[in-house]
Amino acid sequence: MSQQDTLQRFLIEDSSVRGELVHLDNTWRTVLEKRHYPTPVRNTLGQFMAAASLLSATLKFQGSLIMQIRGDGPISLLVVECTSGGALRATAKWKGEPETEDLSELFGNGQLVITIDPRLGKERYQGIVELNASTVAKALEDYLMQSEQLATRLWLASDQHQASGMLLQKLPQETDEEETDDWNRAIHLAETLTRDELLMVPPNEIIRRLYHEETIRLFASEPMSFSCSCSRERVIRALRVMGPDELDSLIRERGNVSVDCEFCNEHYEFDAVDVEQIFASVDQIEAPSTHQ
Ligand SMILES: [Zn+2]
């Protein structure tokens, strides 16, 4: 059966448990075509990307969810962005050839930063917690408990072809014994899922295998895809912030100003005339007569 880039949400009927499965293949391979990552960096980034897909469906928002882990270890930065429309991009910064997959060893003193950017000039929401876990799944489970008071379990896996994940979440209701039993039973069944199954078996089939004794409500599956939101205009906006003096000195040193997108490798180049125009157009925008 062909694998697809999809997110599948489901509900275990008559219980207080919801779930999601995500499977990324083309999306993930597009990320891997842009850069060669050492295996532990690659696997951590893939798990983080699967997790961002799952969380984007959990946290209700419009716009963009940006998840970062930053630290002072072999990996200094991991970034995944997922829009409410299912567009994903991801990148990492690291040094050397890390040999461990333990999160606290990879990042050293690290922080998990989750930003929700509603765009359209609206205010961003940002949550930051100290990184205190050995896996991506555990770090995010802790985050969701601390900041959203949501009991959540995550299973994440990634290799050179695909990145997959499963999420179970206890619906925020008053707790009674029966609900706790439902929750424990759902987790217990999910624990039988192997890494290979998570990577290789389509989401709907995994749900069927794990919960064939329960009544499951499946929601419409949602497509996920790689997409980078960089553009020449966005780069120009960033260059304007640097100011004309810094850009002029770059032009004098190197003959041009070049910027590579760290997500998609798109190359943007500006010569002396372009730089002059960048600031000439600022004057025009600021002049009241041309204001739209
Ligand atoms: Zn880009």
Residues whose N, C-alpha, C, O or C-beta is under 5 A from the ligand:
A	BS01	ZN	C228 C230 C261 F263 C264 E266
